[in-house]
Amino acid sequence: MHTVHIVGAGPGDPELITVKGQRLLQQADVIIYAGSLVNPALLDYAKPGCQIHNSASMTLDEVIHTIEKAVKKGFSVVRLHTGDPAIYGAIQEQMDALKKLAIDFDVVPGVSSFLASAAALRQEYTLPEISQTVIITRNAGRTPVPEKESLKSLAVHKATMCIFLSVHMLDKVAEELIAGGYSSDTPAAVVQKASWPEQKVVRGQLKTIAEKVKEQSIDKTAMIIVGDCLESDYALSRLYAPEFTHMYRKGTGAEEK
């Protein structure tokens, strides 16, 4: 029985899929991809005759049934998810269903959109003496969020925050973050469709970002980034300081031994 490959497609740019993910797409007999979230250009890697299914209109049972039929025929299957499938990928329920059917599978990680957003901003999220923590989260919507993980609760850390699936309620996001402890002047940015040709970047502060994003008509497929890393003086890394000694380099002024 063939293995099913759950593959992270990356954030959008077809060249940001992993080499392994690309190879599996090229070899697949059946590809089930996550609708409008996956750049259709990735399907150009498919070989002639490959069966391609858009899961946007499918239920979980339909996805699993399609995989089961393909595997029974001896076909190689790729389940193609956006970004990295471990983050808001809804793959756990699929993996559990495959386990019940004794269908073997593996997972190929991908580049998440929160990382592609950092690249679009040309920004490091973890800066010395500014922030050494990145919080990946979302605001409560149709999918609830535990109270202890609410934006207001998480804001107390004042860490760099990457907020998925929430740009359509950005005004409420900003209110929650400010109520939780961020200053209204805290730098904020929104990156829509990071790495896609139509990528948009909007910068501002918590008190202004919602209005700026509204002016750009951005209401989906976007990452919200909040934190002082976006606009702050920071200490230089000790790793490359000339006086810093480590196992690969002796710093200036170090004692000879």
N, C-alpha and C positions, 0 to 999 in steps of 0.2 A: 504494500500500500504506500502510495506516494505521500511525502510530507507536504503539509500546507504551510506556506510562508506568509506570515503577517509582516508586511514591509512598511516602514516609514518612508513616505515619499519626499520628505523634506518640506520646506516652507513654500515652495512654488517654483523657483528656478529649477528647470530640469537637470541642470548640472550639479545641483546640491543634493541629489539623491546619492546614497553611497554606491561605491563600485559594486558591492555585493547585491544591493537592491536592484541596480540596473541589470546586472547579469541574470537575476532571477526573473525580472520582467521579460527579458529577451528569450528566456527558455520556457516561459509559462504557456500552458495550453488554455488556461482559463484565468482571467483577471477580473476581480470584483473590486471596483474602486469607489472611493467615497465622494461621489457626486461633484458638486461645484467647488468643494474644498481642495480637490486635487487638480493641479494644472493638467488639462487634457493633452498637452504636449508630451507628457510622460508616456502616454499611450502609444506614441510613435515608436517606442522601443519594442512594442509587441511584434511577434513574428506573424507572417501571413497565416490566416486561418485561426488565429487565437480567438476564443470566445470572450467577449468583453461585456461585463454587466455593470451598470450604474446602480449602486446601492441606495441612492437618494430616495427612491420610491419603494424600496424593499423593507420588509419587517425583518427582525432578527431571525425568525423561523425560516423565512424565505432565503436569507443569506446562508444559513446553515444547511438548508436542504439543497441549495445550489452547489455548495462545497461538497456535500456528501455524495451527490450524484456524480460529480466530476471525479472524485477520488475513487469511487467504485469502478469507473471506466478506466482507471489508471492514468488519469490526467494530472499534470502538475498545476497547482493552484497558487495564485498570489492574491492575497487580500491586501489591497493597497490603501493605506490610511495617510492622512495629511500629517506633516511635521514628524514628531516622534510619537508613535502610537501609545506610549505609556502615559502621555499627558492628555487628558480629556479625549481619549481615543475610543472609549466604550468597547475596549477589546476584552475586558475580563469576562464579560458574559458570553462572548464568542468562544473564548478559550475554554471556559467551563463546559459549554455545550459540546465542543469538539472532544473534550476528555470523556464525556459521557458516551460518546459514540465511538470511543477508542480510535479516534483519528489523530495521527501524529502531526505535530505542528512545531514551528519555531518562530522566533520574533527577530526581525532585523531592525535595529534602531535607526532613527533618522534625525536630521537637524530640526530642532523645534523652532517655531516662529518667534519665541522670545529671544532666541539666540540670533536669528536673522534680523530681528528688530534692533538688537545691539549693533550689528554690523551696519544696518541702514543709518543708525544714529552716529556711527563711528565713536562708540562709547563703551568703556569698560564699566561693568556694574559694580565691581568690588574694588574700591579705591582705599588705600591706606588712610586711616584716621577719619574716613568718611562713612564707609559701609563695607562690612565684610560678610554680609548676609543678603541673599536674594530670596524673596518670598514669591512663590508662584501660586496664584489663587484666582478666584472669580467672585463676582458679586452674586448674591442669591437672586434667582429668577424662577423659571419653571422647575429647575433643579434646585432644591433647597441646599443651604450651607449650614453646618452646625454652628450654633451661636458662638462657641468659643473660637470659631474660625471666621467670624464676620469681619468685614473690612475695618469696622470701628475697633474691634479687639486687636487685630493684627497691626493696626496703625501705631499702637503704643511703642513698637520696636523702632519705628522710623528708619527701617531698613530700605534697601532698594526693593521696590515692589513691581512685579509684572502681572498684570491683571488680564486674564483671558475672558472672552465671551461676554463682555460687559459694556462695550462702547455705546450701545444703544441706550444705556441708562447712565451716561457719563456724569450728568449733573448730580445724580444720587450718589455715584461713586465718590465724587469730590466732596460732597457733604459728609459722607461717612468717614472719609479719611481725615478731614479737618476736625470732625467731632472726636475722632480717636486720638489725635495728638499731632498730626502734621500741621505745620504752619500753612496758612492760605497762600503764602509766597513760595512754597515748595515747588521746585521745578517739576514739570510734567511733560510728557510727550505721548503722541499717538502715532503708531505706524500702521497704515493700512496695507494689506497684501505685501508684506515684507518680501523682497527679492523678486516679485513679479514685475513685468514691464510697467504696469500701471501703479506701482508703489507710490504712496503718499506719506509724507512726514509732516506732522504738525507739532510745534513746540509752544510751550507757554508755562503757566503756573496753575496750581490747583484752582485758584480763583478765576482763571480766564480760559482754561483749556476746553471746557464744555462748549462755550460760545464759539471758539475758534474752530473746533471740530464740526460744529453745526454748520458754520459758514462754508465748510468744504464738503458738505453733504455726505459725511462718513457716518454710517450707522450699522456697519457689520464688517466682519472679516478684518478686525483690527486689534492690535495690542496696545494696552495702556501701560506706560512706564512712569513710575513716580519715585522721586528720591533726589537727595542732594548730589548724588554722583553725576547728575546731568548738568550741573552748573556750580562747581565749587573748587576752591583751592584744595589741593591734597598733598600729602607727604609722598615723596618719591619712594619707590620700592627699595628696601634694603638689599635685595638680591643682587642688584647691579651697582650698588654703591662701591666706589674704589677701595674703601677701607674695610669692606665686609668680607670676612673669610668664610669659605665653605669648602666642602670636600673636593671641589674641582678648581678652586682658585684661592691663592693666598692674598689677602687684602694688604694694601699699602700700610706700612707701619707695624705689620705683624712681626712678632719675634721669630728669628731664624732658629730652626731646630735641626 
